[in-house]
Amino acid sequence: MPWLLGFVFLFATPLVQSLHFSFSELKVAPGGYSLDFIGLKNFTDALSVDPNYNRILTESLTEMAWNVPMILFFSLFTAAMLNSKFRGRPLARAVFFLPVILASGAVAAAQSSGLIQLTGSSEVAQELGLAQNGFDPLSLVFMLSDAGMPVWFIDYIIDAVLRIYEIISSSGVQILIFLAALQSVPVTMYEVAKMEGATPYETFWKITFPMVSPLILTNIIYTIIDSFTESQLTRTIYTTAFQSQNFGLSAAMSWIYTIVISVILIVVGILVSRKVFYYN
């Protein structure tokens, strides 16, 4: 009911209005604006006339496909570690979720209004980290290459290591979701597996992974949507509307993006849901 009320009173009107804008040419007038119906022209302009939209859309989709497995693997791995018992576990959980809080709109609004002052930046943190940790990517490349790993996998791992700060910043919510899934696994399953002589590797793939698989699907959907929140694509849509004053073209770009993401979510949902294990 809260979602339905929010959709009807807050989201439905802008949604219908943006669809109307996408099929019209909006002209700003002193007393408001006027709309002239132009059919699919805004959509064809976005796909065939605009010099950057196709490239930005393709790059955003490629980056999403590249980042989602990284974030999911890191989130599940981190959640599994944070679910184990050790001293300082609450502090460790707070540290991994801290980037989500710092990146929230509330913190950004408080900083812009002068209520708080955050020193440094993600770029500075990354530069300092690379300068002080002495990490040499070539050593990891040689190690993976000697192990017989394919070149594309080596490039993927190196990119993940070099962008660890970005991955951590994007994994806070997913870690919490995986933690909730791990804590809901019945302890008796692990006790029986231990009595039967199962190794930790077998326990993970035979018990832990199947039991958290429903929330793997949830995290995939969340990560795909979240990857476009601050992407170059959304910034392009915003600047087209509020800097170029071309609201019709911006609305068409938004709807193309929405349709593409919806298709991806449907395909991913169908494919992943076939492998999901639901425990009764």
Rosetta silent file (secondary structure, phi, psi, omega in degrees, C-alpha in Angstrom):
SEQUENCE: MPWLLGFVFLFATPLVQSLHFSFSELKVAPGGYSLDFIGLKNFTDALSVDPNYNRILTESLTEMAWNVPMILFFSLFTAAMLNSKFRGRPLARAVFFLPVILASGAVAAAQSSGLIQLTGSSEVAQELGLAQNGFDPLSLVFMLSDAGMPVWFIDYIIDAVLRIYEIISSSGVQILIFLAALQSVPVTMYEVAKMEGATPYETFWKITFPMVSPLILTNIIYTIIDSFTESQLTRTIYTTAFQSQNFGLSAAMSWIYTIVISVILIVVGILVSRKVFYYN
SCORE:     score description
SCORE:     0.000 S_00000001
   1 L     0.000  -43.771  175.809    0.000    0.000    0.000 S_00000001
   2 H   -59.456  -41.048  178.498    2.781    2.579    0.719 S_00000001
   3 H   -63.760  -42.847 -178.054    4.370    1.782   -2.638 S_00000001
   4 H   -64.679  -42.855  178.686    1.001    2.039   -4.421 S_00000001
   5 H   -64.812  -42.544  178.526    0.169    5.376   -2.791 S_00000001
   6 H   -63.325  -39.696  179.419    3.617    6.744   -3.611 S_00000001
   7 H   -66.066  -45.783 -175.797    3.330    5.611   -7.225 S_00000001
   8 H   -67.155  -44.072 -171.746   -0.165    7.053   -7.746 S_00000001
   9 H   -93.248  -19.795 -175.840    0.401   10.423   -6.065 S_00000001
  10 H  -117.244  -31.987 -169.561    4.108   11.046   -6.737 S_00000001
  11 H  -110.599  -30.709 -173.469    5.303    9.023   -9.711 S_00000001
  12 H   -64.090  -45.014 -177.703    2.391    8.327  -12.058 S_00000001
  13 H   -63.410  -50.061  175.736    1.858   11.920  -13.202 S_00000001
  14 H   -60.473  -32.877  179.793    5.542   12.628  -14.087 S_00000001
  15 H   -64.655  -48.672  179.041    5.715    9.231  -15.819 S_00000001
  16 H   -66.104  -38.294 -179.565    2.731    9.982  -18.070 S_00000001
  17 H   -65.413  -40.540  178.724    3.943   13.540  -18.605 S_00000001
  18 H   -66.690  -34.814  175.834    7.410   12.390  -19.707 S_00000001
  19 H   -64.709  -39.219  176.380    5.787    9.972  -22.165 S_00000001
  20 H   -64.206  -42.499  178.918    3.762   12.886  -23.557 S_00000001
  21 H   -61.594  -37.365 -175.023    6.917   14.994  -23.817 S_00000001
  22 H   -65.404  -23.701  178.559    8.738   12.245  -25.722 S_00000001
  23 L  -101.403   12.424 -174.378    6.218   12.439  -28.584 S_00000001
  24 E  -136.326  162.731  170.588    6.110   16.243  -28.632 S_00000001
  25 E  -103.065  118.439 -176.332    8.212   19.319  -29.174 S_00000001
  26 E   -93.579  127.893  177.595    8.156   21.429  -26.031 S_00000001
  27 E  -119.626  121.699 -179.646    8.394   25.198  -26.423 S_00000001
  28 E   -77.152  129.986  179.809    8.868   27.321  -23.330 S_00000001
  29 E  -120.119  163.112 -179.707    6.551   30.344  -23.267 S_00000001
  30 L   -55.851  -37.040 -178.631    6.314   33.272  -20.803 S_00000001
  31 L   -93.779    3.773 -177.160    3.216   31.786  -19.165 S_00000001
  32 E   153.224 -123.348  178.936    4.360   28.148  -19.237 S_00000001
  33 E  -153.612  161.651  177.153    4.971   25.863  -22.213 S_00000001
  34 E  -126.679  150.078 -178.297    3.287   24.478  -25.304 S_00000001
  35 E  -120.223  129.254  175.625    3.483   20.988  -26.831 S_00000001
  36 E  -115.830  120.790 -177.550    3.390   20.186  -30.557 S_00000001
  37 E   -67.169  126.661 -179.170    2.932   16.504  -31.408 S_00000001
  38 L  -128.038   11.004  177.029    5.783   15.258  -33.638 S_00000001
  39 L    68.843 -132.456 -175.004    5.414   11.479  -33.327 S_00000001
  40 L   -91.661   13.422 -175.511    8.609    9.428  -33.147 S_00000001
  41 H   -60.523  -41.253  179.632   10.934   12.228  -34.225 S_00000001
  42 H   -62.492  -36.957  179.543   12.524   12.588  -30.757 S_00000001
  43 H   -69.548  -43.057  178.323   13.259    8.856  -30.682 S_00000001
  44 H   -67.484  -35.703  176.565   14.796    8.835  -34.160 S_00000001
  45 H   -64.302  -41.107 -179.475   16.831   11.932  -33.298 S_00000001
  46 H   -64.264  -38.308 -174.186   18.170   10.259  -30.165 S_00000001
  47 H   -89.328  -27.939 -172.931   19.190    7.101  -32.026 S_00000001
  48 H  -123.503  -17.792 -177.486   20.305    8.473  -35.388 S_00000001
  49 H  -104.807  -47.669 -179.525   20.916   12.235  -35.111 S_00000001
  50 L   -60.559  128.739 -173.400   22.431   12.814  -31.680 S_00000001
  51 L   -76.599  -14.321 -171.935   26.191   12.164  -32.041 S_00000001
  52 L  -116.529  -21.196 -168.995   26.742   10.828  -28.516 S_00000001
  53 H   -63.084  -47.278 -179.566   23.641    9.014  -27.267 S_00000001
  54 H   -60.010  -42.713 -179.637   24.228    5.641  -28.958 S_00000001
  55 H   -65.017  -44.666 -178.630   27.857    5.586  -27.851 S_00000001
  56 H   -66.278  -39.839  178.238   27.022    6.560  -24.260 S_00000001
  57 H   -63.161  -44.379  179.515   24.189    4.014  -24.086 S_00000001
  58 H   -64.513  -43.998  179.253   26.451    1.254  -25.391 S_00000001
  59 H   -63.988  -38.443  179.729   29.271    2.204  -23.028 S_00000001
  60 H   -66.326  -41.428  178.347   26.880    2.319  -20.060 S_00000001
  61 H   -66.696  -40.312  178.657   25.500   -1.133  -20.863 S_00000001
  62 H   -64.950  -43.271  179.151   29.016   -2.537  -21.325 S_00000001
  63 H   -64.314  -38.444  177.369   30.193   -1.010  -18.066 S_00000001
  64 H   -62.290  -46.836  179.387   27.132   -2.412  -16.298 S_00000001
  65 H   -64.187  -28.988  179.696   27.793   -5.913  -17.630 S_00000001
  66 H   -77.592  -36.420 -172.115   31.449   -5.561  -16.569 S_00000001
  67 H   -87.577  -33.339 -173.433   30.743   -4.252  -13.045 S_00000001
  68 H   -58.058  -48.622  178.094   27.773   -6.336  -11.881 S_00000001
  69 H   -60.543  -37.477  177.876   29.711   -9.660  -11.502 S_00000001
  70 H   -59.164  -50.221 -176.104   32.508   -7.829   -9.655 S_00000001
  71 H   -64.895  -41.966 -179.135   30.110   -6.249   -7.177 S_00000001
  72 H   -65.528  -45.120  179.748   28.125   -9.454   -6.620 S_00000001
  73 H   -63.126  -46.201 -179.711   31.215  -11.601   -6.058 S_00000001
  74 H   -63.321  -40.543 -178.434   32.773   -9.059   -3.691 S_00000001
  75 H   -64.949  -45.188 -179.782   29.476   -8.602   -1.795 S_00000001
  76 H   -67.126  -41.606  179.111   28.931  -12.328   -1.302 S_00000001
  77 H   -62.930  -45.155 -179.525   32.560  -12.919   -0.342 S_00000001
  78 H   -67.303  -41.960  178.947   32.527  -10.017    2.143 S_00000001
  79 H   -62.069  -38.774  178.007   29.151  -11.021    3.597 S_00000001
  80 H   -63.554  -38.952  177.328   30.426  -14.558    4.158 S_00000001
  81 H   -68.862  -44.359 -178.180   33.432  -13.180    6.060 S_00000001
  82 H   -70.596  -16.348  178.203   31.339  -10.725    8.089 S_00000001
  83 H   -81.347  -17.254  177.603   28.910  -13.510    8.974 S_00000001
  84 L   -77.923  162.757 -176.683   31.641  -15.441   10.767 S_00000001
  85 L   -90.927  124.730  175.854   32.385  -14.776   14.429 S_00000001
  86 L  -159.802  163.119 -179.754   35.379  -12.594   15.255 S_00000001
  87 L   -69.389  138.358  178.909   36.229   -9.651   17.474 S_00000001
  88 L    78.515   20.617 -178.428   35.114   -6.285   16.172 S_00000001
  89 H   -61.933  -43.886  177.461   32.515   -7.734   13.792 S_00000001
  90 H   -59.117  -38.983  178.770   29.981   -4.865   14.301 S_00000001
  91 H   -66.184  -41.373  179.168   32.723   -2.318   13.547 S_00000001
  92 H   -62.776  -41.247  178.097   33.786   -4.201   10.421 S_00000001
  93 H   -63.814  -40.043  179.299   30.192   -4.283    9.172 S_00000001
  94 H   -65.055  -37.196 -179.468   29.848   -0.547    9.784 S_00000001
  95 H   -64.224  -41.280 -179.246   33.074    0.167    7.878 S_00000001
  96 H   -70.609  -26.424  179.177   31.863   -1.682    4.776 S_00000001
  97 H   -90.494  -11.862 -177.236   28.529    0.159    4.851 S_00000001
  98 H   -58.762  -41.621  178.354   30.099    3.562    5.537 S_00000001
  99 H   -58.978  -31.105  178.060   30.711    4.401    1.825 S_00000001
 100 H   -66.075  -40.914  179.975   26.964    3.985    1.181 S_00000001
 101 H   -67.377  -43.077 -178.913   26.180    6.527    3.904 S_00000001
 102 H   -66.715  -27.594 -179.853   28.814    8.979    2.675 S_00000001
 103 L   -90.054    1.829 -176.617   27.476    8.710   -0.885 S_00000001
 104 L   -73.445  161.056  179.695   23.860    9.283    0.169 S_00000001
 105 H   -65.701  -32.026 -179.296   21.871   12.333   -0.844 S_00000001
 106 H   -64.708  -43.447  179.240   21.496   13.453    2.771 S_00000001
 107 H   -67.365  -41.263  179.217   25.257   13.705    3.284 S_00000001
 108 H   -63.191  -40.805  179.171   25.723   15.455   -0.080 S_00000001
 109 H   -66.919  -39.963  178.507   22.979   17.962    0.768 S_00000001
 110 H   -65.866  -36.737  178.505   24.457   18.621    4.203 S_00000001
 111 H   -69.342  -42.777 -179.233   27.895   19.184    2.703 S_00000001
 112 H   -66.401  -29.449  179.668   26.604   21.517   -0.021 S_00000001
 113 L   -85.587   -4.696  177.548   24.706   23.566    2.562 S_00000001
 114 L    88.292    6.056 -179.734   27.781   23.922    4.764 S_00000001
 115 L   -71.279  -34.390  177.897   26.457   21.853    7.694 S_00000001
 116 L  -132.965  162.793  178.521   29.332   19.392    7.422 S_00000001
 117 L  -134.234  113.519  177.742   32.711   19.413    5.739 S_00000001
 118 L   -96.436  126.695  179.392   34.189   16.230    4.274 S_00000001
 119 L   -91.564  147.337  178.036   37.912   16.384    3.575 S_00000001
 120 L    80.499 -174.983  179.844   39.468   14.589    0.652 S_00000001
 121 L  -156.887  171.465  179.483   37.723   12.726   -2.133 S_00000001
 122 H   -63.169  -38.146  179.875   37.495    9.292   -3.651 S_00000001
 123 H   -64.181  -42.447  178.619   40.101   10.229   -6.254 S_00000001
 124 H   -64.117  -41.619  179.855   42.523   11.429   -3.573 S_00000001
 125 H   -62.192  -41.368  179.826   41.909    8.279   -1.533 S_00000001
 126 H   -66.167  -42.376  179.992   42.635    6.089   -4.528 S_00000001
 127 H   -63.601  -43.110  179.094   45.823    7.978   -5.375 S_00000001
 128 H   -65.313  -39.288  179.781   47.055    7.793   -1.786 S_00000001
 129 H   -63.307  -45.633  179.562   46.187    4.114   -1.601 S_00000001
 130 H   -67.003  -32.145 -178.070   48.044    3.269   -4.788 S_00000001
 131 H   -74.432  -29.490 -172.374   51.005    5.396   -3.730 S_00000001
 132 H  -101.374  -24.701 -175.267   51.349    3.812   -0.285 S_00000001
 133 H   -83.483  -12.954  177.153   50.396    0.163   -0.707 S_00000001
 134 L    67.309   22.765 -177.603   53.113   -0.575   -3.237 S_00000001
 135 L   -71.949  131.095  178.974   50.828   -2.788   -5.287 S_00000001
 136 L  -113.357  108.033 -178.574   52.381   -3.848   -8.570 S_00000001
 137 H   -60.434  -29.383 -177.516   49.779   -5.023  -11.115 S_00000001
 138 H   -63.063  -35.624  179.644   52.472   -6.724  -13.201 S_00000001
 139 H   -64.298  -39.537  177.344   53.221   -9.236  -10.440 S_00000001
 140 H   -69.096  -37.268  177.234   49.577  -10.279  -10.349 S_00000001
 141 H   -61.117  -46.654 -179.457   49.490  -10.463  -14.158 S_00000001
 142 H   -64.046  -39.682 -178.841   52.516  -12.771  -14.212 S_00000001
 143 H   -64.570  -45.773  179.585   51.086  -14.947  -11.430 S_00000001
 144 H   -69.067  -35.902  178.536   47.724  -15.395  -13.180 S_00000001
 145 H   -66.216  -41.456  177.750   49.404  -15.889  -16.533 S_00000001
 146 H   -65.229  -26.057  178.696   51.672  -18.613  -15.108 S_00000001
 147 L   -79.968   -2.738  177.510   48.549  -20.271  -13.690 S_00000001
 148 L    86.116   17.541 -179.449   47.184  -20.590  -17.229 S_00000001
 149 L   -74.170  144.286  177.228   44.378  -18.016  -16.895 S_00000001
 150 L   -67.134  159.154 -174.779   43.003  -16.527  -20.146 S_00000001
 151 H   -63.126  -41.625 -178.286   43.898  -12.954  -21.011 S_00000001
 152 H   -63.398  -34.316  178.933   40.335  -11.626  -20.643 S_00000001
 153 H   -70.799  -38.842  177.538   40.107  -13.057  -17.114 S_00000001
 154 H   -62.728  -45.213  177.991   43.450  -11.509  -16.149 S_00000001
 155 H   -60.447  -38.752 -179.231   42.300   -8.114  -17.441 S_00000001
 156 H   -64.836  -44.586 -179.340   39.067   -8.500  -15.487 S_00000001
 157 H   -66.687  -42.990  179.700   40.848   -9.298  -12.206 S_00000001
 158 H   -62.531  -42.824  179.027   43.370   -6.467  -12.618 S_00000001
 159 H   -63.124  -38.489  179.086   40.590   -3.993  -13.338 S_00000001
 160 H   -65.667  -40.694 -179.496   38.708   -5.178  -10.240 S_00000001
 161 H   -67.057  -42.412 -178.699   41.791   -4.765   -8.042 S_00000001
 162 H   -69.632  -22.262 -179.335   42.562   -1.288   -9.371 S_00000001
 163 L  -111.779   34.032 -175.422   38.956   -0.187   -8.811 S_00000001
 164 H   -63.608  -35.845  179.432   38.504   -1.733   -5.371 S_00000001
 165 H   -63.069  -44.119  179.155   37.385    1.566   -3.807 S_00000001
 166 H   -63.925  -38.847  179.757   34.619    1.952   -6.378 S_00000001
 167 H   -66.079  -43.732  178.394   33.515   -1.658   -5.877 S_00000001
 168 H   -61.930  -41.574 -179.474   33.369   -1.251   -2.093 S_00000001
 169 H   -63.456  -27.309 -177.517   31.370    1.954   -2.473 S_00000001
 170 L   -97.236    4.706 -171.823   28.825    0.148   -4.644 S_00000001
 171 L  -112.990    0.975 -173.866   28.535   -2.978   -2.490 S_00000001
 172 H   -60.879  -51.149 -178.622   27.153   -1.777    0.851 S_00000001
 173 H   -64.829  -41.970 -179.918   23.479   -2.569    0.268 S_00000001
 174 H   -62.507  -37.479  178.046   24.284   -5.878   -1.432 S_00000001
 175 H   -63.139  -42.786  178.547   26.446   -6.927    1.535 S_00000001
 176 H   -62.358  -41.206  179.651   23.565   -6.242    3.916 S_00000001
 177 H   -65.092  -43.827  178.408   21.172   -8.274    1.759 S_00000001
 178 H   -66.357  -35.480  177.193   23.587  -11.195    1.573 S_00000001
 179 H   -62.064  -43.096  177.526   24.173  -10.974    5.337 S_00000001
 180 H   -61.891  -38.994  178.894   20.443  -11.267    5.935 S_00000001
 181 H   -67.038  -42.821 -179.364   20.339  -14.288    3.619 S_00000001
 182 H   -65.093  -37.916 -178.893   23.301  -15.969    5.316 S_00000001
 183 H   -74.299  -14.592  178.235   21.840  -15.449    8.781 S_00000001
 184 L   -89.579   -6.179  178.354   18.563  -17.041    7.687 S_00000001
 185 L   -71.899  126.559 -179.272   20.243  -20.332    6.740 S_00000001
 186 L   -58.681  131.564 -179.858   19.316  -22.957    9.389 S_00000001
 187 H   -64.083  -28.804 -178.352   22.294  -23.797   11.580 S_00000001
 188 H   -60.564  -30.224  178.676   21.204  -27.440   11.639 S_00000001
 189 H   -63.275  -44.220  179.253   22.199  -27.775    7.982 S_00000001
 190 H   -67.768  -35.962  179.128   25.787  -26.841    8.771 S_00000001
 191 H   -64.860  -43.136  178.355   25.819  -29.142   11.795 S_00000001
 192 H   -64.862  -42.575  179.485   24.642  -32.102    9.721 S_00000001
 193 H   -61.899  -38.454  178.988   27.163  -31.292    6.971 S_00000001
 194 H   -67.619  -39.352  178.486   29.963  -31.167    9.562 S_00000001
 195 H   -65.494  -33.027 -179.641   28.878  -34.498   11.036 S_00000001
 196 L   -81.292   -3.589  176.955   28.895  -36.023    7.548 S_00000001
 197 L    85.981   22.342  179.549   32.453  -34.830    7.002 S_00000001
 198 L   -71.325  140.622  176.575   31.751  -32.120    4.415 S_00000001
 199 L   -79.065  160.903  176.120   34.607  -29.712    3.718 S_00000001
 200 H   -56.233  -35.963  178.012   34.064  -25.921    3.929 S_00000001
 201 H   -62.937  -46.168  179.034   34.228  -25.816    0.115 S_00000001
 202 H   -66.592  -37.243  179.269   31.486  -28.437   -0.184 S_00000001
 203 H   -63.022  -40.258 -179.233   29.425  -26.744    2.513 S_00000001
 204 H   -64.648  -48.602 -173.714   29.531  -23.439    0.672 S_00000001
 205 H   -79.910  -22.975 -178.232   28.457  -24.821   -2.718 S_00000001
 206 H   -96.734  -22.726 -177.919   25.963  -27.393   -1.421 S_00000001
 207 H  -121.287  -59.688 -172.451   24.311  -25.356    1.372 S_00000001
 208 H   -62.783  -52.913 -175.205   25.279  -21.683    1.506 S_00000001
 209 H   -62.432  -47.000  177.408   25.130  -20.814   -2.176 S_00000001
 210 H   -61.915  -36.067 -176.833   21.774  -22.528   -2.921 S_00000001
 211 H   -71.378  -28.692  179.167   20.179  -21.015    0.195 S_00000001
 212 H   -95.533   -0.899 -176.326   21.189  -17.449   -0.698 S_00000001
 213 H   -59.684  -33.602  176.010   20.420  -17.827   -4.426 S_00000001
 214 H   -59.892  -36.440  179.911   16.984  -16.101   -4.192 S_00000001
 215 H   -84.408  -12.311  168.627   18.692  -12.961   -2.941 S_00000001
 216 H   -63.865  -43.174  176.223   21.388  -13.274   -5.594 S_00000001
 217 H   -61.457  -42.451  177.613   18.605  -12.547   -8.079 S_00000001
 218 H   -60.296  -44.967 -178.921   17.489   -9.609   -5.916 S_00000001
 219 H   -69.001  -33.727  176.619   21.010   -8.207   -5.783 S_00000001
 220 H   -61.906  -47.589 -179.543   21.499   -8.619   -9.539 S_00000001
 221 H   -62.992  -44.852  179.942   18.370   -6.575  -10.231 S_00000001
 222 H   -62.513  -43.269 -176.820   19.315   -3.953   -7.644 S_00000001
 223 H   -67.555  -38.750  177.776   22.888   -3.655   -8.934 S_00000001
 224 H   -61.279  -46.865 -179.574   21.785   -3.296  -12.554 S_00000001
 225 H   -67.013  -42.945 -177.507   19.395   -0.476  -11.664 S_00000001
 226 H   -66.346  -27.652 -178.265   21.852    1.173   -9.269 S_00000001
 227 H   -66.128  -21.005 -179.626   24.619    1.145  -11.893 S_00000001
 228 L   -98.228   -0.062 -176.395   22.667    3.685  -13.959 S_00000001
 229 L   -62.818  -45.237 -178.844   21.851    6.036  -11.067 S_00000001
 230 L  -120.511   34.494 -177.344   24.961    8.185  -11.522 S_00000001
 231 L   -83.587  169.240  176.459   26.066    7.003  -14.955 S_00000001
 232 H   -62.562  -29.752 -179.955   27.098    9.112  -17.916 S_00000001
 233 H   -64.904  -47.153  179.277   23.789    8.188  -19.538 S_00000001
 234 H   -66.902  -34.273  176.536   21.661    9.775  -16.819 S_00000001
 235 H   -66.873  -36.936  177.178   23.886   12.863  -16.824 S_00000001
 236 H   -64.822  -42.448  177.531   23.434   13.161  -20.592 S_00000001
 237 H   -61.549  -41.508 -179.457   19.657   12.941  -20.216 S_00000001
 238 H   -65.485  -47.677 -178.414   19.761   15.608  -17.511 S_00000001
 239 H   -66.875  -32.853  177.114   21.951   18.037  -19.469 S_00000001
 240 H   -62.669  -36.380 -178.550   19.837   17.574  -22.608 S_00000001
 241 H   -80.127  -49.334 -166.594   16.766   18.690  -20.666 S_00000001
 242 H  -103.119   -7.742  172.789   18.055   21.430  -18.381 S_00000001
 243 L  -110.802  -45.065  176.789   21.032   22.822  -20.280 S_00000001
 244 L   -84.168  -10.917  179.095   20.054   22.328  -23.912 S_00000001
 245 L    60.529   27.979  177.445   16.369   22.924  -23.051 S_00000001
 246 L  -106.363   80.588 -173.271   15.351   20.036  -25.302 S_00000001
 247 H   -71.165  -32.935  178.706   12.855   18.360  -22.995 S_00000001
 248 H   -65.252  -45.695  178.260   11.246   16.233  -25.708 S_00000001
 249 H   -65.042  -39.809  178.341   14.555   14.685  -26.764 S_00000001
 250 H   -62.809  -41.563  178.269   15.530   14.157  -23.128 S_00000001
 251 H   -64.744  -39.338  177.752   12.225   12.369  -22.435 S_00000001
 252 H   -64.392  -41.330  175.939   12.750   10.153  -25.488 S_00000001
 253 H   -60.053  -40.703 -179.669   16.258    9.290  -24.275 S_00000001
 254 H   -63.640  -40.953 -178.305   14.819    8.418  -20.879 S_00000001
 255 H   -72.851  -34.704  174.367   12.214    6.099  -22.372 S_00000001
 256 H   -62.306  -45.862  177.688   14.749    4.361  -24.619 S_00000001
 257 H   -60.511  -42.548 -179.361   16.930    3.802  -21.571 S_00000001
 258 H   -64.343  -42.133 -179.796   13.919    2.543  -19.567 S_00000001
 259 H   -65.345  -43.490 -179.418   12.884    0.098  -22.294 S_00000001
 260 H   -62.677  -46.480 -179.996   16.429   -1.260  -22.691 S_00000001
 261 H   -64.993  -38.364  178.667   16.858   -1.756  -18.943 S_00000001
 262 H   -62.490  -42.420  178.106   13.415   -3.359  -18.660 S_00000001
 263 H   -63.165  -43.321  179.171   14.298   -5.870  -21.383 S_00000001
 264 H   -61.994  -43.822 -179.312   17.609   -6.658  -19.666 S_00000001
 265 H   -64.509  -38.941  178.801   15.896   -7.139  -16.299 S_00000001
 266 H   -64.696  -46.890 -179.537   13.265   -9.443  -17.817 S_00000001
 267 H   -63.284  -47.036  179.760   15.880  -11.586  -19.585 S_00000001
 268 H   -62.657  -42.209  179.796   18.149  -11.724  -16.508 S_00000001
 269 H   -61.171  -42.222  179.970   15.177  -12.484  -14.251 S_00000001
 270 H   -66.927  -44.745 -176.844   14.035  -15.383  -16.446 S_00000001
 271 H   -68.371  -44.945 -176.309   17.518  -16.867  -16.817 S_00000001
 272 H   -73.610  -37.382 -177.265   18.593  -16.537  -13.182 S_00000001
 273 H   -62.463  -23.404  177.259   15.238  -17.583  -11.694 S_00000001
 274 L   -67.906  -25.207 -178.090   15.638  -20.984  -13.381 S_00000001
 275 L  -101.132   -1.239 -177.542   18.686  -21.653  -11.210 S_00000001
 276 L   -76.704  136.909  177.836   17.277  -20.218   -7.977 S_00000001
 277 L  -104.925  123.252  179.154   16.650  -22.674   -5.153 S_00000001
 278 L  -106.148  119.341 -176.942   13.662  -21.898   -2.932 S_00000001
 279 L   -88.444  125.704  178.463   13.750  -23.567    0.474 S_00000001
 280 L  -101.363    0.000    0.000   10.376  -24.616    1.900 S_00000001
